[in-house]
Amino acid sequence: MAISVKTVNFADRKTGNYQKNLTNRRGDMLFEAVTLHRRFPYAVIGGLLLLHQGARSDDQGRQRRSTFENAHDRFRIFTGRADPGGREEQFERAWISLYDDNPASLKIYRAGEPQTALTWDQARDELLQILAERNPDHFVLTGGRLERL
């Protein structure tokens, strides 16, 4: 199991939005997914894009969609790899998250589902469940804990 974590932490000085490196972060994450899935087809990989809370409201008066909304559209086709023979560039689960540092907070959303927030434990448990299902001879998930058989 692996989790690829990428961040976009600061708004662009010129535009005031967080879009600037979104395409590059997606490319980095997809390259990692392909590399790992080719080498380890049974690997369970999560992709976590961390965006500063400002990315939710950087739509500049609705002249364009926010970075948060755009990220969901760009990442939703790269989540949901159901089996080891699936598309290598897909993650088993991809999430878009919003964080703030004052006060500290973290909200996680499945890519393509910007309305429903998850806790970190829920997101992690999704990956652990997939890992147990994909490797039933080795693991079982009991009460949020992955145990070896």
C-alpha positions as CSV (number, residue, x, y, z in Angstrom):
1,M,0.0,0.0,0.0
2,A,1.2,3.5,-0.8
3,I,-0.1,7.0,-0.7
4,S,1.2,9.7,-3.1
5,V,0.9,13.1,-1.5
6,K,1.2,16.3,-3.5
7,T,0.5,19.9,-2.3
8,V,-0.4,23.3,-3.7
9,N,0.2,25.6,-0.8
10,F,0.3,29.1,-2.0
11,A,-1.8,31.3,-4.3
12,D,-0.1,32.6,-7.4
13,R,0.9,36.3,-6.8
14,K,-0.3,37.4,-10.2
15,T,-3.7,35.6,-10.4
16,G,-4.4,35.1,-6.8
17,N,-5.5,31.5,-7.4
18,Y,-4.0,28.0,-6.8
19,Q,-4.3,26.7,-10.3
20,K,-0.7,27.3,-11.4
21,N,0.8,23.9,-10.5
22,L,-2.3,21.8,-10.5
23,T,-1.5,20.2,-13.9
24,N,2.1,19.4,-12.8
25,R,0.9,17.8,-9.5
26,R,-1.5,15.6,-11.5
27,G,1.2,14.6,-13.8
28,D,3.5,13.7,-11.0
29,M,0.9,11.6,-9.2
30,L,-0.1,9.7,-12.4
31,F,3.6,9.0,-13.2
32,E,4.0,7.5,-9.7
33,A,0.8,5.4,-10.1
34,V,2.0,4.0,-13.4
35,T,5.4,3.2,-12.1
36,L,4.2,1.4,-9.0
37,H,1.4,-0.5,-10.8
38,R,3.7,-1.8,-13.5
39,R,6.2,-3.0,-10.9
40,F,3.6,-4.2,-8.4
41,P,0.2,-4.8,-10.1
42,Y,-1.4,-5.8,-6.8
43,A,-0.3,-2.6,-5.0
44,V,-3.1,-0.5,-3.6
45,I,-2.3,3.2,-4.1
46,G,-4.0,6.3,-2.9
47,G,-3.5,9.7,-4.3
48,L,-3.9,12.7,-1.9
49,L,-3.8,16.2,-3.3
50,L,-3.6,18.8,-0.5
51,L,-4.9,22.2,-1.3
52,H,-4.9,25.3,0.9
53,Q,-8.4,26.2,2.0
54,G,-8.2,29.3,-0.2
55,A,-8.4,27.0,-3.3
56,R,-12.1,26.6,-2.5
57,S,-13.0,30.2,-2.9
58,D,-10.4,31.5,-5.5
59,D,-13.1,31.6,-8.3
60,Q,-12.7,35.4,-8.5
61,G,-16.3,36.3,-8.4
62,R,-17.4,33.3,-10.4
63,Q,-15.4,34.5,-13.5
64,R,-14.1,30.9,-13.4
65,R,-14.4,27.8,-11.3
66,S,-12.4,27.5,-8.1
67,T,-9.2,25.4,-8.1
68,F,-11.0,23.0,-5.7
69,E,-13.8,22.4,-8.3
70,N,-11.3,22.1,-11.2
71,A,-9.2,19.6,-9.2
72,H,-12.2,17.3,-8.8
73,D,-12.9,17.4,-12.5
74,R,-9.3,16.7,-13.4
75,F,-8.8,13.8,-10.9
76,R,-12.1,12.0,-10.9
77,I,-11.2,9.8,-13.9
78,F,-8.0,8.7,-12.1
79,T,-9.7,7.1,-9.1
80,G,-11.4,3.8,-8.7
81,R,-9.0,1.2,-10.0
82,A,-10.9,-1.9,-9.2
83,D,-8.5,-4.7,-9.9
84,P,-4.8,-5.4,-10.6
85,G,-5.5,-5.6,-14.4
86,G,-7.1,-2.1,-14.4
87,R,-5.6,1.1,-15.8
88,E,-2.1,1.7,-14.4
89,E,-2.6,5.4,-14.2
90,Q,-5.6,5.1,-11.9
91,F,-5.4,5.1,-8.2
92,E,-7.5,2.8,-6.1
93,R,-8.6,5.9,-4.4
94,A,-7.8,9.6,-5.1
95,W,-8.7,12.4,-2.7
96,I,-8.7,16.1,-2.9
97,S,-8.3,17.7,0.5
98,L,-8.5,21.2,1.9
99,Y,-6.3,22.3,4.8
100,D,-5.9,25.4,6.9
101,D,-3.1,26.2,9.3
102,N,-4.9,28.8,11.4
103,P,-6.8,27.1,13.0
104,A,-5.5,23.7,11.9
105,S,-8.0,21.7,9.9
106,L,-8.2,19.1,7.2
107,K,-11.1,18.1,5.1
108,I,-10.8,15.1,2.7
109,Y,-13.1,14.5,-0.3
110,R,-13.1,11.6,-2.8
111,A,-12.0,12.9,-6.2
112,G,-15.2,13.8,-8.1
113,E,-17.3,14.1,-4.9
114,P,-16.7,17.6,-3.6
115,Q,-19.9,17.7,-1.4
116,T,-19.0,14.9,1.1
117,A,-16.1,15.3,3.4
118,L,-14.3,12.3,5.0
119,T,-12.1,12.0,8.0
120,W,-8.5,10.8,7.6
121,D,-9.5,7.5,9.3
122,Q,-12.3,6.9,6.7
123,A,-10.0,7.6,3.8
124,R,-7.3,5.4,5.1
125,D,-9.8,2.6,5.9
126,E,-11.0,2.6,2.3
127,L,-7.4,1.7,1.2
128,L,-7.0,-0.8,3.9
129,Q,-10.3,-2.5,2.9
130,I,-9.1,-2.7,-0.7
131,L,-5.8,-4.1,0.4
132,A,-7.5,-6.8,2.4
133,E,-9.9,-7.7,-0.4
134,R,-7.1,-7.9,-3.0
135,N,-4.9,-10.0,-0.7
136,P,-7.4,-12.3,1.1
137,D,-4.8,-15.0,1.7
138,H,-2.6,-12.6,3.7
139,F,-4.8,-9.9,5.3
140,V,-8.1,-9.2,7.0
141,L,-9.4,-5.8,8.1
142,T,-10.9,-6.0,11.7
143,G,-12.2,-2.9,13.4
144,G,-10.0,-0.6,11.3
145,R,-6.9,-2.7,11.9
146,L,-5.2,-4.6,9.1
147,E,-4.1,-8.0,10.5
148,R,-2.0,-10.7,8.9
149,L,-3.5,-14.1,8.6
